[in-house]
Amino acid sequence: MRILVTSGNRLFGVGSGVDRNTLYASDILDASVWASNNSIVVGGADGEEITAVVPYYANRLIVFKSSKIYQVS
């Protein structure tokens, strides 16, 4: 994982290499469990890497790419 943030009793991480636009989430209250179905590709297959992730209001995240910003809930 290149980036790790905490929000809402979970850890969120950003992949690297071919997974550079994928956001992963740990299980609730157990940061040692990272199920494969707890991930999303942010922005589809645009190929842009995630450059930053910031916790936001009510368990939402703001995900930054070089030319786009996304809200993930």
Secondary structure as UniProt FT lines:
FT   STRAND          3..7
FT   TURN            8..9
FT   STRAND          10..14
FT   HELIX           17..19
FT   TURN            20..21
FT   STRAND          22..25
FT   TURN            28..29
FT   TURN            31..32
FT   TURN            36..37
FT   STRAND          39..41
FT   TURN            42..45
FT   STRAND          50..55
FT   HELIX           57..59
FT   STRAND          61..65
FT   STRAND          69..72
//
